[in-house]
Amino acid sequence: MSKQNECMTCISGGGLIPEGLLCEYAVDPLGIDTPFPRFSWKVKAHERGDYQTACQVLVSESLDALDEDTGDMWDSGRMETRQSVNVTYSGKPLLSGRTYYWKVLVWNSKGEVSHYSKPARFEMGFLSQDEWKGEWITHSSFMGRPSSPMFRREFIMEKEVARARAYISGLGYYELRINGSKVGDHVLDPGWTDYTKRVLYVTYDVIPYLKQGANVIGVMLGNGWFGSSPQMILKLSIEFVDGTTQSIVSDKDWVVATNDSIVENSIYNGETYDARLEKPGWDMPGYETKSDEWSPPIIAEPPGGIMVSQLFEPIKVAQDITPISVNSPRPGIYVYDLGQNISGWARLKVSGRAGTRVVMRFAELIYEDGTINRENLRTAAATDVYILKGEGIEVYEPRFTYHGFRYIQVEGFPWEPSLDSITGRVVRSSVEQTGKFRCSNELINKIQQNAVWTEANNLHSIPTDCSQRDERLGWLNDMTVRAEEAVYNFHLARLYSKWVDDISDTQGPKTGAITDTAPFARYGRRPADPVASSYLVVPWLVYLHYGDRRILEKHYEGMKKWEAYLGRSVDDYIVNYSYYGDWSPPLTESVRGSIGAGAVSATTPGILMSTGFYYYNAILMSKMAGVLGKLEEEREYISLAERIKEAFNRRFFNRETNQYATGSQSCHVFPLFLGLVPEESKAAVIEHLVNDIVEKHNGHLTTGNLCSKYIMDVLTEVGRADVAYVLATQTTYPSWGYMVSKGATTMWERWEYVTGGWQTGMASHDHPMIATISAWFYKALGGILVDEEGPGIGRIIIKTHILEDLRFVECSLNTVRGLVQSNWKRYDGGLTMDIVIPWNASARVCVPVGEEGLGKAIIKEGDRIIWKDGKYTGGVPGIMDGTTNGQYVTFEVGSGTYHFECSL
Ligand code: BGC
């Protein structure tokens, strides 16, 4: 009897069905190259407070076997575990290129067993480097010349295909084509890495593109981040229905030509495309490859890195934007306004005579006369040029570049263009937007919207700092604070896992030093500024939000080395170097003439920030050591943290004045955030901080990229969320609201509105490092906090702050366990809270009643009173307990949907 049948008797019929099956965070992924993939599922349950007590996973080589409830690769048996996220495969060795099928059943808190889920599958990529049979090929004439090659290979396929996969990497960027069609919908692929360390390859199911008879594979390459001699590697594996196979690999049997139509391509400068020089049919069977154009490729030197499957969300066109206006500030010049700063490019629709040259220049700003202002792009030319072939309506969009822009200035259009001659194409890593936040304050909604746009515009296979100028790098200092906002808004488990690999690729094997940017390119230094704690913060967030322990295991030693590196850069536990510190505070607080056009703080010592992060790392290391069961190291890090704390206070804290260093906001915020302030001095330090904000700066902050996050967290934590709210809703300089008042649709790099002058070298208008306030909206206003005791959303805290004029908040996260929602609404004399906790999770729901409400509040859930006369009255399914905590009545709840009503 199959296991399923054995269990039939105990099936509850309660509607327990595992669904949403993911392998390595993806639906039915191709190209898994870990021998131990991880599985996750969700369960839609009808009863509150339910959770998983056990599960059984079956993995099989065939769907038929799985249908019979046989796990011929892995039958986990009944595993007594609550884990439903990232359960690690531990069956027979998986083989490269094979497809496996899996399903799961679960037991719940009542001992009932579900039906098996519907089957899901995953397919392996290459488990060993030797399985890559193709050669890296290039074109001799590309050495040192900015251009784009095109490769072609014709082959005959005679039998019916059962399975066909193309594995490809093309550096910098590739476009794969088969029989005249682009394969898949990735753009700017593969993701950027240090190619000497790791090269990403992409797996495609190409059955839909192949046909019996003659077939052609074509590959176009662009420079991307690789430089001006692009090269590619490809393997096509075909299995026929009769069991035979055919394989095509990149080698000397291909032919290559210059893609003359792509005259120039560069990420920063743009693309020039001459449609007259296209080679129509070059990627179709029967095309004649003239020997003056086409020649065999040359075998290129491999880039050096190991081949790794690209398992994170590729860059795609995410959205189209119709311009809101087009104006003609001067004859022949048309400026389109998308109404939104985006990253991507424009699709041009035009008709005219062959040879007509349409120039599109991209910008974030315009001058008063209506023409574009590109002073902040530095050397990036950000210009796409299309030269018409003169054949009716022509539609063009570039392949191997992207821009950060709101405005497009079009010149050379053959007639007066209309609004629909241009479409904005939003291009970014296709990660899912998982967070939603809305409230009754429209300014906050606009700030949140700007934050989401800014984050989205800066996801291009790495988290970039900006999207417009000649930079677009993964700055670790910014990411130390930005990552939390990002994981509230987007699903970043996979992209961040990849980026942490990028950081680890920069690490000096002996010294342990990492670099300021990852991949390390163009700007930044080695060793990184000690504020680069994102190397630890990001894995920790991936662990907390996505239940990913593997990222901790994989990088623990590297993180440890970085902390040890800092440990060798200290004098009496004070880290002795800093470059950026609390970067880019308001100009009034900065060192003029410093690097970054006055972005170094004059009021917050860099060494204070560096040492604070040395401490923060020690705390994070201790937590990670604890998670990984390294108890000795956990203790060592706690004791290291203690010693740094003492030294920090010795050096920076004045016990007489109760002031840290210069007494700037950041000088107080950071030690408060870290928990460094001696208990007896805390109230005084908080008072200094609040006075500085409220009185000295009339409700404004003076913080830079790092402390502008921590200031919001600290004020909330110490019971002054009201002051944080003043900062959040401030509309005069410097503030997020000030940006909105100036028409910003994304966050700026500077608190100043810079459109020209000496600061423009560092004045991106699409910079996520101070979009961090978005996390505060989720945490403080929505009240959704992840609890370190229940990583992977196993435990959540809902603790909202009902502030000032706020009437309602609607806030939700689509998490690895399902929807978490915290909606609240105020009415005269009371408050309602609509809370959703996903299956297999639990939460502490804190109902804000205020001090005077502790005794007199009456709280109902649905129709039942659960709190009265200062006591928990009980008896409601899913709610385990109720107590008071500060100004909150706190309920322990299980999964489910709850409607709380609190009258005061
Ligand atoms: C980046 C910033 C970064 C800084 C550090 C800038 O060029 O855009 O985001 O924090 O460099 O120096």
Residues whose N, C-alpha, C, O or C-beta is under 5 A from the ligand:
A	BS01	BGC	D465 W475 N477 D478 Y580 W583
